[in-house]
Amino acid sequence: MTLKRTVLYDNHCQLNAKLVEFGGWEMPLSYPLGTVAEHMAARNDAAIFDISHLGTVRLEGPQAFDLLQRTLTNDLDKISPGRAQYTHLLDDSTGAVTDDIIVWWTGPNAFQIMPNASNTSRVLAAIPGTDVTGDRAMLALQGPRARSLAHPLLHQAAEVPHFGVAEGTYRGMRIFIAGTGYTGEDGVEISVPNEVAPALWEELVHLGATPAGLGARDTLRLEAGLPLYGHELGEGITPLQAGLGWVVAFAKPQFLGKQALVREMEHGLARKLIGLRGSTRQPLRQGHKIIRNGLQIGFTTSGSYSPVLQVGIAMGFVEPDCLPGEHVIVESKGREISVEIVKLPFVKKAYAK
């Protein structure tokens, strides 16, 4: 299979990135500094990520709002143009999460829907917009210094609020900047035309942004307790099981999967998502059994070493009676690792007020 490359591929090669396959794309896993240094740059300073592999579906016209309202779980009436919203597309019969999505409301009748890398075609089947993924790059600038670093180039980066969306220009071309991210830190995500994206990346790196890859992106989102499609969300997993009931606007008369979620609420959850914190530097990994009193009560869905906490952490699904403070066992390659069930997130989020 021929892997797709983002328009920033040459930038990554010049920086000696380690490239790997991800969702059909050849993407940077890390740069010579290493994943831990990239992770800490996002926590303490500013890191820049190429997230152009994510999809963008543009939906415009007088029917766009109503189509999104009756398709996606969240309620667009809670926001307005110039804002972004996290939401889910569900399987109508089971209520499982087909994709988790960020919607940018860019104009009175204009939206940009951001699916996961491998799910753009699935989202297009439910939301017949225009796939513009190949026309733009997406840069995520994250960390406590992200906004001030970008300000000399993009003044909107300092001004756009958390989950706000602003329009701007770069080298004479129209761009969009949103106060969104996937790290638990303050920062922005920038949609920029391919023609000028490599120059913008280069300028932001020159200003001091640390290039960061998929490895740091994953450990950052794990510390922040943010779900990843294919791990904490996906086939057989509903928003309610994943602890994301706030994404579901039951007051709306209609959205895909609503009746399935109503039935799940009536019958009670069969499992729930929790955090697991180890007591040593031993990383926790996905796909391992969670044991309580000798019996399996669940399995891990994501795991790693936490650079901030300096212990192994994981997320996983367990039986609904499990409570924070309980100690359980994670079975890993024949070893038994004692861990504590904790509330998510592991590391407090630091979004702009």
C-alpha positions as CSV (number, residue, x, y, z in Angstrom):
1,M,0.0,0.0,0.0
2,T,1.3,3.4,-0.9
3,L,1.2,5.7,2.0
4,K,-0.1,9.3,1.7
5,R,2.1,12.1,2.7
6,T,1.2,15.6,4.0
7,V,2.5,18.7,2.3
8,L,4.9,19.0,5.3
9,Y,6.7,15.7,4.5
10,D,9.9,17.5,3.3
11,N,9.9,19.7,6.5
12,H,9.9,16.5,8.6
13,C,12.7,14.9,6.6
14,Q,14.8,18.0,7.0
15,L,14.4,17.8,10.7
16,N,15.4,14.0,10.7
17,A,12.0,12.9,11.9
18,K,11.4,9.2,12.5
19,L,8.5,8.4,10.1
20,V,5.8,5.7,10.6
21,E,2.6,4.6,9.1
22,F,-0.6,6.0,10.8
23,G,-4.1,5.7,9.3
24,G,-2.7,5.3,5.8
25,W,-0.3,8.2,6.1
26,E,3.5,8.4,6.6
27,M,3.7,10.6,9.7
28,P,6.5,11.7,12.1
29,L,6.6,9.6,15.3
30,S,9.3,11.7,16.9
31,Y,12.2,14.0,16.1
32,P,15.9,13.6,17.4
33,L,15.0,15.2,20.8
34,G,12.8,12.3,21.5
35,T,9.2,11.8,22.6
36,V,9.7,12.8,26.3
37,A,11.4,16.1,25.4
38,E,8.7,16.8,22.9
39,H,6.0,16.0,25.5
40,M,7.6,18.3,28.0
41,A,7.9,21.1,25.5
42,A,4.1,21.0,25.0
43,R,3.6,21.0,28.8
44,N,6.1,23.8,29.6
45,D,6.7,25.8,26.5
46,A,5.4,25.4,22.9
47,A,5.3,22.3,20.6
48,I,4.1,22.1,17.0
49,F,2.4,19.0,15.4
50,D,1.5,18.2,11.9
51,I,-2.1,17.0,12.1
52,S,-2.8,17.3,8.4
53,H,-3.8,13.6,8.3
54,L,-7.0,14.4,10.0
55,G,-9.9,15.0,7.7
56,T,-11.8,18.2,6.8
57,V,-15.3,18.1,5.4
58,R,-16.7,21.5,4.4
59,L,-20.5,21.9,4.7
60,E,-22.2,25.1,3.5
61,G,-25.7,26.3,2.7
62,P,-29.0,27.1,4.5
63,Q,-29.6,23.4,5.3
64,A,-26.2,22.8,6.9
65,F,-27.2,23.6,10.5
66,D,-30.3,21.4,10.4
67,L,-28.4,18.5,8.9
68,L,-25.7,18.5,11.6
69,Q,-28.3,18.9,14.3
70,R,-30.2,15.8,13.3
71,T,-27.0,13.8,12.6
72,L,-24.5,14.5,15.4
73,T,-25.0,14.1,19.2
74,N,-24.1,17.5,20.5
75,D,-26.4,20.6,20.3
76,L,-25.2,23.4,18.0
77,D,-27.7,25.7,19.6
78,K,-25.3,25.9,22.5
79,I,-22.8,27.7,20.4
80,S,-22.8,30.2,17.4
81,P,-20.6,31.2,14.4
82,G,-17.0,31.7,15.5
83,R,-17.1,28.7,17.9
84,A,-16.1,25.1,17.8
85,Q,-17.8,22.0,19.3
86,Y,-16.8,18.5,20.2
87,T,-19.4,16.0,19.1
88,H,-20.0,12.3,18.1
89,L,-21.3,10.5,15.0
90,L,-23.0,7.3,16.2
91,D,-24.2,4.1,14.7
92,D,-27.9,4.5,14.6
93,S,-28.8,0.9,15.7
94,T,-26.2,0.4,18.4
95,G,-25.3,3.9,19.6
96,A,-21.6,3.1,19.3
97,V,-19.2,5.9,18.3
98,T,-18.6,5.8,14.6
99,D,-16.3,8.9,15.0
100,D,-15.6,11.7,17.3
101,I,-15.5,15.0,15.6
102,I,-14.7,18.7,16.1
103,V,-17.0,21.0,14.2
104,W,-15.8,24.5,13.4
105,W,-18.6,27.0,12.8
106,T,-16.8,29.3,10.4
107,G,-19.7,31.5,9.1
108,P,-23.5,31.9,9.3
109,N,-24.1,28.8,7.1
110,A,-20.6,27.4,6.9
111,F,-19.0,24.6,8.9
112,Q,-15.8,22.6,8.8
113,I,-16.2,19.1,10.2
114,M,-12.9,17.4,11.4
115,P,-13.1,13.6,11.4
116,N,-10.3,11.2,12.4
117,A,-7.8,10.2,9.8
118,S,-9.3,6.9,8.8
119,N,-13.0,8.0,9.1
120,T,-13.4,10.8,6.5
121,S,-15.3,8.6,4.1
122,R,-17.6,7.3,6.9
123,V,-18.4,10.9,7.9
124,L,-19.0,11.9,4.3
125,A,-21.6,9.1,4.0
126,A,-23.6,10.7,6.9
127,I,-22.8,14.3,6.1
128,P,-22.6,14.9,2.4
129,G,-20.2,17.9,2.3
130,T,-17.0,18.5,0.4
131,D,-13.8,16.7,1.3
132,V,-11.1,19.4,1.3
133,T,-8.5,17.4,3.3
134,G,-6.1,17.4,0.4
135,D,-6.3,21.2,-0.1
136,R,-5.0,22.3,3.3
137,A,-2.5,21.4,6.1
138,M,-3.4,21.4,9.7
139,L,-0.8,22.6,12.3
140,A,-1.4,22.2,16.1
141,L,0.6,24.7,18.2
142,Q,0.3,23.6,21.8
143,G,1.6,24.7,25.2
144,P,1.6,27.6,27.6
145,R,3.8,29.8,25.2
146,A,2.0,28.7,22.0
147,R,-0.2,31.8,21.6
148,S,2.5,34.4,22.4
149,L,5.0,32.6,20.1
150,A,2.6,32.7,17.2
151,H,1.5,36.3,17.8
152,P,4.1,38.0,15.6
153,L,2.9,36.0,12.6
154,L,-0.8,35.4,13.5
155,H,-2.3,37.9,15.9
156,Q,-5.5,35.9,15.9
157,A,-3.7,33.1,17.7
158,A,-3.4,35.2,20.8
159,E,-7.0,36.5,20.6
160,V,-9.1,33.4,19.7
161,P,-10.7,32.0,22.8
162,H,-10.7,28.4,23.9
163,F,-13.0,26.6,21.4
164,G,-13.3,29.8,19.4
165,V,-12.7,30.0,15.6
166,A,-11.2,33.0,13.8
167,E,-10.4,33.8,10.2
168,G,-7.1,35.3,9.2
169,T,-4.5,35.6,6.5
170,Y,-0.9,34.3,6.1
171,R,1.1,35.4,3.1
172,G,-2.0,36.7,1.5
173,M,-3.9,33.4,1.8
174,R,-7.0,32.7,3.9
175,I,-6.5,30.6,7.0
176,F,-8.6,29.5,10.0
177,I,-7.4,29.4,13.6
178,A,-9.2,27.6,16.3
179,G,-8.6,27.5,20.1
180,T,-8.6,23.7,20.1
181,G,-6.1,20.9,20.6
182,Y,-5.5,17.3,21.8
183,T,-2.9,17.8,24.5
184,G,-4.7,19.2,27.6
185,E,-2.7,22.4,27.1
186,D,-3.7,25.8,25.8
187,G,-3.0,26.3,22.2
188,V,-4.4,26.6,18.7
189,E,-5.0,24.5,15.6
190,I,-4.4,26.2,12.2
191,S,-5.9,25.3,8.9
192,V,-3.7,26.7,6.2
193,P,-3.6,26.2,2.4
194,N,-1.0,23.8,1.1
195,E,0.8,26.4,-0.9
196,V,2.0,28.3,2.2
197,A,1.9,25.6,4.9
198,P,5.6,24.6,4.7
199,A,6.6,28.2,5.2
200,L,4.3,28.7,8.2
201,W,5.7,25.5,9.8
202,E,9.3,26.7,9.2
203,E,8.6,30.2,10.6
204,L,6.9,28.8,13.8
205,V,9.8,26.4,14.3
206,H,12.3,29.3,13.8
207,L,10.4,31.3,16.4
208,G,11.0,28.5,18.9
209,A,8.2,25.9,18.6
210,T,9.5,22.4,19.2
211,P,8.5,19.9,16.5
212,A,6.6,17.0,18.0
213,G,5.3,13.8,16.6
214,L,2.6,11.2,17.1
215,G,4.4,9.7,20.1
216,A,4.2,12.9,22.2
217,R,0.7,13.6,20.9
218,D,-0.4,10.2,22.3
219,T,1.2,10.6,25.7
220,L,-0.1,14.1,26.1
221,R,-3.7,13.1,25.3
222,L,-3.4,10.1,27.6
223,E,-2.2,12.3,30.5
224,A,-5.2,14.6,29.8
225,G,-7.6,11.7,29.8
226,L,-8.7,12.4,26.2
227,P,-10.1,9.4,24.3
228,L,-8.7,8.1,21.0
229,Y,-10.9,6.5,18.3
230,G,-10.1,2.8,18.0
231,H,-9.1,2.7,21.7
232,E,-11.6,4.4,24.1
233,L,-14.1,5.0,21.3
234,G,-15.2,2.9,18.4
235,E,-17.1,-0.3,17.6
236,G,-19.2,-1.4,20.5
237,I,-18.3,1.6,22.6
238,T,-21.0,4.3,23.3
239,P,-20.4,7.8,24.6
240,L,-22.0,6.9,27.9
241,Q,-19.6,4.0,28.5
242,A,-16.7,6.3,27.7
243,G,-17.9,8.9,30.3
244,L,-18.8,11.4,27.6
245,G,-22.5,11.8,28.3
246,W,-22.0,15.6,28.2
247,V,-21.5,15.3,24.4
248,V,-25.0,13.9,24.0
249,A,-27.9,16.4,23.8
250,F,-30.8,14.1,24.7
251,A,-33.2,17.1,24.6
252,K,-32.8,17.3,20.8
253,P,-35.7,15.6,19.1
254,Q,-33.4,13.6,16.8
255,F,-29.8,12.5,16.2
256,L,-28.3,9.2,14.9
257,G,-28.2,6.6,17.7
258,K,-30.5,8.5,20.1
259,Q,-32.9,5.6,20.8
260,A,-30.0,3.1,21.3
261,L,-28.6,5.4,24.0
262,V,-32.0,5.8,25.6
263,R,-32.3,2.0,25.9
264,E,-28.7,1.8,27.3
265,M,-29.7,4.3,30.0
266,E,-32.8,2.3,30.8
267,H,-30.9,-0.9,31.2
268,G,-27.8,0.5,32.9
269,L,-24.2,0.6,31.7
270,A,-22.4,-2.7,31.3
271,R,-18.9,-1.0,31.7
272,K,-17.3,2.3,32.2
273,L,-14.0,4.0,31.3
274,I,-11.5,4.7,34.2
275,G,-7.9,5.7,34.7
276,L,-5.2,3.4,36.1
277,R,-2.1,4.8,37.8
278,G,0.9,2.6,38.6
279,S,3.5,3.2,41.3
280,T,6.7,2.7,39.3
281,R,8.1,3.9,36.0
282,Q,7.0,0.6,34.3
283,P,4.8,1.7,31.4
284,L,1.3,0.3,31.2
285,R,0.1,-0.9,27.8
286,Q,-3.2,-1.4,25.9
287,G,-5.0,-4.8,25.6
288,H,-4.1,-6.2,29.0
289,K,-6.5,-7.8,31.5
290,I,-7.6,-5.8,34.6
291,I,-8.0,-8.2,37.6
292,R,-9.8,-7.7,40.9
293,N,-10.0,-10.5,43.5
294,G,-8.7,-13.0,40.9
295,L,-11.4,-12.3,38.3
296,Q,-11.1,-10.3,35.1
297,I,-13.2,-7.1,35.4
298,G,-12.0,-5.3,32.2
299,F,-9.1,-4.5,29.9
300,T,-6.8,-1.6,29.2
301,T,-7.4,0.5,26.0
302,S,-4.4,2.8,26.1
303,G,-1.3,3.0,28.2
304,S,2.2,4.5,28.5
305,Y,4.7,6.1,30.7
306,S,3.7,9.5,32.0
307,P,6.5,12.0,31.6
308,V,4.9,14.4,34.1
309,L,3.9,11.9,36.8
310,Q,6.9,9.6,36.1
311,V,4.8,6.5,36.5
312,G,2.9,4.1,34.2
313,I,-0.7,5.1,33.4
314,A,-3.5,3.6,31.4
315,M,-7.2,4.0,30.6
316,G,-9.5,1.0,30.4
317,F,-13.0,-0.3,30.6
318,V,-14.1,-2.0,33.8
319,E,-17.3,-3.2,35.5
320,P,-19.5,-0.2,36.6
321,D,-19.1,-0.8,40.3
322,C,-15.4,-0.1,40.4
323,L,-14.5,3.1,42.2
324,P,-11.6,5.5,42.4
325,G,-9.1,4.5,45.1
326,E,-9.5,0.8,44.5
327,H,-6.3,-1.2,43.8
328,V,-6.4,-3.8,41.0
329,I,-4.0,-5.8,39.0
330,V,-3.0,-5.3,35.3
331,E,-1.6,-8.5,33.8
332,S,1.2,-7.7,31.4
333,K,3.3,-10.4,29.7
334,G,2.9,-12.8,32.6
335,R,3.6,-10.1,35.2
336,E,1.2,-8.6,37.6
337,I,1.3,-4.9,38.1
338,S,-0.5,-3.3,41.0
339,V,-2.4,-0.1,40.0
340,E,-4.9,2.3,41.5
341,I,-8.2,3.3,39.8
342,V,-8.2,7.1,39.6
343,K,-10.4,9.8,38.2
344,L,-9.5,11.2,34.8
345,P,-7.6,13.3,33.8
346,F,-4.2,12.2,35.2
347,V,-2.8,15.7,34.6
348,K,-5.0,18.8,35.1
349,K,-5.9,20.5,31.8
350,A,-4.5,24.0,31.3
351,Y,-6.9,25.6,28.8
352,A,-7.1,29.4,28.3
353,K,-9.8,31.0,30.4
